[in-house]
Amino acid sequence: MILDWYRAKRAELKARRAYADAEARVYEALNDPFGEPQADDESDWIPIGLEGSIAETGHPQDRLTMLKKARALHIGNPTGRAIVETLVAFVVGDGFHVRAVAEDEEQADLAAPVQERVDDLMEAVGNGLGWDWFTEESIRRWARDGETFIHLFPESRDVRFLEPDDVVDSGSYTKAVITDADDALTVTGYRTASLGVVEADRIIHRKFGVDANVMRGLPLLYPVLSRVRKYDTWLDDLGTLIKLRTAIALIRKHTAAPSVVQTFADNQKTDTVSKKEGTLRVQKIRPGAIIDASGLEYEFKSPNVDASDLGEYGRFIMLNIASGVGQAEYMVSGDASNNNYASISVAETAPFERFRRYKRSWARTFRAVLLRLLNGSDIEVPEGVSLNVQPSALPVRDLEAMVKALSLARADGVLSKQSYMARLGLDYTEEARALTQEREEASAYAAAAGE
């Protein structure tokens, strides 16, 4: 008897272990936190392991799907929107300032009329939307779509944007970029679905996240498409856990007979609600109410759900997203409470260097746009005058320390006055003009006081 009982229990335990292992494998296949989502609604997501990269294959459906997903995340997902708009905010800053600068004092008179024409152009660009709109949308399209196509119209001194899905040739995205047969970096034109072939000198094409010889760019959100979705799933799971913990407030234990319990429930109701399952009793209890009951025992229950690591898992996902887009954690989450000053300063180093590089690169692009618009029309920039496009400086946490360091470098003769002011986010030409005006006004005031 004892031996039979032992064998039966051993078989039962073995069966339970096999069932638990099978259940764990199924759960891991559907919810693997370190793999790609494999739910049955995954068919419309881009498989990461395509043969060759999407940027190289140029498969229209893959690229169109990628573009739609990136735009959908930017429009409707808080995390996706924060990623793109954070990059735009840091790179654009308070704008790209343009000044016409004469190479020497003898040609200073030539810079003033050019500056007036540039100001008029910047105000009228985009059919009157203005320079700030143009610079911000250029960078937003670049990050969100992976590329920006700036269509130049020198005869009217204006610009428009081409949509990436319009630059296509017979279903191919990469073939839409026409290059020299012997040099992939020499672009001669662009094939579009709406305008036909557009000459290269009328298009400025900026790509994101790819090498120079790759024809099309990749969206900033491309590496984290699945991770952003996984973070949304984690938020849903967290909400479900909170609901589970508050689903049952207490258990009322009755010691009386069933008929007495039914009578008790009927007497306690304050209203009834009709459902397809039947009539439900509803009892309204105000906060702080005291209940007197005979033959009852009230037991407050809280589900024993061990989810202490759930918050840590969510932060791991957020850190993975932040590293995938090259930003600090607080830039993506909008929450800096997990970091102290020292850790934030270290975490900002790489993103800030990247933002500075983006700023310089886009300053050169915007300068090229202005020169093409000016030189392609009846307005030309004369020799001896150059356009200086100055990006704004990144925010500084300790301005006093930075000013002291710059002052020491200036005093040692290793930093020019123009570079000094640029690091402070000031326009050298504008400040020099303002300082000259202040000195002239002070001299005039002193002369008037002396009389």
QUITATA-V882412 format. One line per field, one symbol per residue. psi: psi as a letter, one per 20 degrees, with the letter a starting at -180 (. if undefined). Layout:
# QUITATA-V882412
psi = ???
This chain:
# QUITATA-V882412
psi = ghgggggghghghghggggggghhhgghhhkoijaqpkrikihjqpphlqoqqhhghkpggghggggggghghhgipgghhhgghgggghggcjropppopqhrhhjhhhhghggghgggghhiqkkihrgggggghghghgggiiqpoooqnhhjlrqrppphihnqoljphhiioprqhioiiopirppqhhibppqhijpoopqpjrrhjphqrpqhigijghhhghhghggghghggghghjgogrpoppirqhhhgggghhhiqirqpprhiapppppppqpjqpppqpkqppopqppmonkhjghhghhggghhgghhjkrqghhghjojiiqrgghggghigghhhghgggggghghghghggghhgiibipqorqipqpoooqqqqqphnhghgggghhghghijjprhghghhhikqpggghggghghggghhghggghhh.
